[in-house]
Amino acid sequence: MNKRYIHITKADRDFIAKALNVTEKTVYNAIRFDDRRGNSELSAKIRKLAMDRGGIVMVVIPEIETFHDYDNVMRQYCPNGALIELDRNDGSGQVIFKGETVKTYEHVMVADINQIQAFASALR
C-alpha cells in the first residue's frame, strides 16, 4: 500500500500542537498516518484539525516518467526499468522489460492504463 500524509505548513503544525497541547512529534506521527504511533483518537482529532486548516491528503507513489513523443506514442518509464508504449495512432500498446516485449494490447482505453501500469511495475 502506498504511504499517505497530510500536507500542511509548519505554521499549521505548530498551531495544532499548541491547540491540542501535544508535541510536534505527535502531530507529525498523526499526519503521517503512522501505524504504530498515529492511530489513536487523538491522531484522528489532529488529522481533522489539519484538514480543517486546509491540509491536503497526499499519496507517495513510485515515479513514472511519461513522454508524449512526436510520433504520437506515449512512453512511460517505470522505476523497475519496464517501458510502456501506447500508440495514439492505432490504440495499441506494449510493455517492454529487459529489452523484450512481454505483453501487447489492442484498443487501449484510458481506463486501461492503471492496469497496464500495475502489470509493468510488478515485473521483476
DOTILO-667099 format. One record per residue (C-alpha): residue number from 1; x negated, y negated, z negated; residue in one letter. Coordinates in steps of 0.001 Angstrom, whole numbers. Layout:
REM residues N
num NUM | u X | v Y | w Z | residu A
...
//
This chain:
REM residues 124
num 1 | u 0 | v 0 | w 0 | residu M
num 2 | u -1227 | v -3471 | w 788 | residu N
num 3 | u -2147 | v -5849 | w -2010 | residu K
num 4 | u 161 | v -8792 | w -2748 | residu R
num 5 | u -346 | v -12029 | w -4599 | residu Y
num 6 | u 1484 | v -15298 | w -5131 | residu I
num 7 | u -394 | v -18225 | w -3643 | residu H
num 8 | u -211 | v -21292 | w -5913 | residu I
num 9 | u -2541 | v -24180 | w -6637 | residu T
num 10 | u -4894 | v -24377 | w -9616 | residu K
num 11 | u -2719 | v -27189 | w -10991 | residu A
num 12 | u 296 | v -24855 | w -10867 | residu D
num 13 | u -1650 | v -22054 | w -12570 | residu R
num 14 | u -2700 | v -24483 | w -15313 | residu D
num 15 | u 897 | v -25737 | w -15679 | residu F
num 16 | u 2243 | v -22185 | w -16020 | residu I
num 17 | u -398 | v -21229 | w -18600 | residu A
num 18 | u 425 | v -24293 | w -20691 | residu K
num 19 | u 4214 | v -23977 | w -20287 | residu A
num 20 | u 4254 | v -20315 | w -21369 | residu L
num 21 | u 1384 | v -20617 | w -23851 | residu N
num 22 | u -730 | v -17936 | w -22142 | residu V
num 23 | u -4291 | v -17767 | w -20845 | residu T
num 24 | u -5352 | v -18444 | w -17268 | residu E
num 25 | u -6313 | v -14750 | w -17037 | residu K
num 26 | u -2746 | v -13735 | w -17937 | residu T
num 27 | u -1390 | v -15973 | w -15173 | residu V
num 28 | u -3993 | v -14590 | w -12751 | residu Y
num 29 | u -3039 | v -10959 | w -13530 | residu N
num 30 | u 673 | v -11701 | w -13146 | residu A
num 31 | u 401 | v -13493 | w -9794 | residu I
num 32 | u -1904 | v -10729 | w -8516 | residu R
num 33 | u 738 | v -8096 | w -9406 | residu F
num 34 | u -1980 | v -6289 | w -11399 | residu D
num 35 | u -527 | v -2831 | w -12126 | residu D
num 36 | u -2351 | v -2409 | w -15422 | residu R
num 37 | u -2021 | v -5882 | w -16931 | residu R
num 38 | u 522 | v -7771 | w -14846 | residu G
num 39 | u 3547 | v -5538 | w -15045 | residu N
num 40 | u 5469 | v -6818 | w -18070 | residu S
num 41 | u 8465 | v -9002 | w -18823 | residu E
num 42 | u 6057 | v -11907 | w -19396 | residu L
num 43 | u 4469 | v -11260 | w -15998 | residu S
num 44 | u 7904 | v -11400 | w -14370 | residu A
num 45 | u 8513 | v -14797 | w -16026 | residu K
num 46 | u 5142 | v -16069 | w -14794 | residu I
num 47 | u 5878 | v -14922 | w -11233 | residu R
num 48 | u 9343 | v -16510 | w -11311 | residu K
num 49 | u 7894 | v -19828 | w -12501 | residu L
num 50 | u 5181 | v -19602 | w -9833 | residu A
num 51 | u 7820 | v -19100 | w -7134 | residu M
num 52 | u 9957 | v -21918 | w -8574 | residu D
num 53 | u 6923 | v -24205 | w -8231 | residu R
num 54 | u 6590 | v -23425 | w -4526 | residu G
num 55 | u 4479 | v -20275 | w -4659 | residu G
num 56 | u 4303 | v -18104 | w -1574 | residu I
num 57 | u 4006 | v -14310 | w -1722 | residu V
num 58 | u 1060 | v -13296 | w 435 | residu M
num 59 | u 86 | v -9816 | w 1626 | residu V
num 60 | u -3534 | v -8823 | w 2193 | residu V
num 61 | u -3906 | v -6536 | w 5197 | residu I
num 62 | u -6831 | v -5442 | w 7327 | residu P
num 63 | u -7535 | v -7989 | w 10018 | residu E
num 64 | u -6668 | v -7047 | w 13588 | residu I
num 65 | u -8159 | v -9375 | w 16165 | residu E
num 66 | u -5861 | v -9994 | w 19140 | residu T
num 67 | u -6741 | v -11366 | w 22574 | residu F
num 68 | u -4327 | v -12201 | w 25362 | residu H
num 69 | u -6561 | v -11971 | w 28415 | residu D
num 70 | u -6308 | v -13492 | w 31871 | residu Y
num 71 | u -5339 | v -10104 | w 33348 | residu D
num 72 | u -2094 | v -10115 | w 31306 | residu N
num 73 | u -3370 | v -7440 | w 28932 | residu V
num 74 | u -3140 | v -7873 | w 25161 | residu M
num 75 | u -6092 | v -6286 | w 23397 | residu R
num 76 | u -6190 | v -5645 | w 19652 | residu Q
num 77 | u -9378 | v -4612 | w 17897 | residu Y
num 78 | u -8707 | v -2647 | w 14687 | residu C
num 79 | u -11094 | v -2556 | w 11705 | residu P
num 80 | u -11834 | v 1157 | w 12306 | residu N
num 81 | u -13046 | v 467 | w 15866 | residu G
num 82 | u -9860 | v 1512 | w 17656 | residu A
num 83 | u -8752 | v -633 | w 20594 | residu L
num 84 | u -5092 | v -1138 | w 21522 | residu I
num 85 | u -4380 | v -2347 | w 25051 | residu E
num 86 | u -857 | v -3387 | w 26003 | residu L
num 87 | u -329 | v -4320 | w 29640 | residu D
num 88 | u 2328 | v -7010 | w 30098 | residu R
num 89 | u 2411 | v -6359 | w 33852 | residu N
num 90 | u 3869 | v -2844 | w 33668 | residu D
num 91 | u 4709 | v -2322 | w 29968 | residu G
num 92 | u 2137 | v 428 | w 29489 | residu S
num 93 | u -181 | v 792 | w 26542 | residu G
num 94 | u -3052 | v 2859 | w 25322 | residu Q
num 95 | u -5089 | v 3449 | w 22208 | residu V
num 96 | u -8808 | v 3936 | w 22763 | residu I
num 97 | u -11002 | v 5342 | w 19990 | residu F
num 98 | u -14717 | v 6082 | w 20249 | residu K
num 99 | u -14563 | v 5471 | w 23978 | residu G
num 100 | u -11744 | v 7951 | w 24607 | residu E
num 101 | u -8076 | v 7262 | w 25349 | residu T
num 102 | u -6303 | v 9110 | w 22543 | residu V
num 103 | u -2705 | v 8058 | w 23226 | residu K
num 104 | u -790 | v 6398 | w 26047 | residu T
num 105 | u 2578 | v 4638 | w 26031 | residu Y
num 106 | u 5092 | v 3629 | w 28671 | residu E
num 107 | u 7674 | v 848 | w 28467 | residu H
num 108 | u 6244 | v -609 | w 25255 | residu V
num 109 | u 8645 | v -2906 | w 23423 | residu M
num 110 | u 7706 | v -5500 | w 20798 | residu V
num 111 | u 9411 | v -3314 | w 18187 | residu A
num 112 | u 6938 | v -505 | w 19052 | residu D
num 113 | u 3806 | v -2498 | w 18217 | residu I
num 114 | u 3856 | v -1824 | w 14439 | residu N
num 115 | u 3959 | v 1925 | w 15025 | residu Q
num 116 | u 1168 | v 1737 | w 17614 | residu I
num 117 | u -971 | v -331 | w 15204 | residu Q
num 118 | u -344 | v 2171 | w 12387 | residu A
num 119 | u -1386 | v 5057 | w 14634 | residu F
num 120 | u -4533 | v 3288 | w 15831 | residu A
num 121 | u -5512 | v 2127 | w 12333 | residu S
num 122 | u -5177 | v 5657 | w 10908 | residu A
num 123 | u -7738 | v 7145 | w 13302 | residu L
num 124 | u -10977 | v 8336 | w 11695 | residu R
//
